[in-house]
């Protein structure tokens, strides 16, 4: 089991790739979150992609993925496997770092799958990143 190490903010984290069955189980849950956004194809935006997220998402989708990927803040020697441990590593001021950790774990485990799905819509990960950045810039200009 190879560990993947990454740095977010001022802390180092590690995670593993989950096994195939666990990845498939998690993808089924992730699919329900992405259905509405992906159904819009190239017209999808960040709001559409988040339309399936509700108050249970962290508990029923994200935390199981973090647990299966054995995500650990190696700086603090804390496994991110429950709410209390997440609160030990992150504060409201570093909340964005928590979502960066989630993103790194999703990329580690699901990047090949998402790349193939994006290809079905004529996109590649770079295109999606450009679109998200463009939408974020428009949002900042509007506020």
VENMOTA-V589955 format. One record per helix or strand. SS is the DSSP state (hx for helix, st for strand). FROM is the first residue (numbers start at 1). LEN is the number of residues. If there is no record, write none. Layout:
ss = <SS & SS>
from = <FROM & FROM>
len = <LEN & LEN>
This chain:
ss = <st & st & hx & hx & hx & hx & st & st & hx & hx & hx>
from = <3 & 11 & 20 & 41 & 46 & 57 & 72 & 78 & 83 & 92 & 125>
len = <6 & 6 & 20 & 3 & 4 & 12 & 2 & 2 & 7 & 29 & 18>
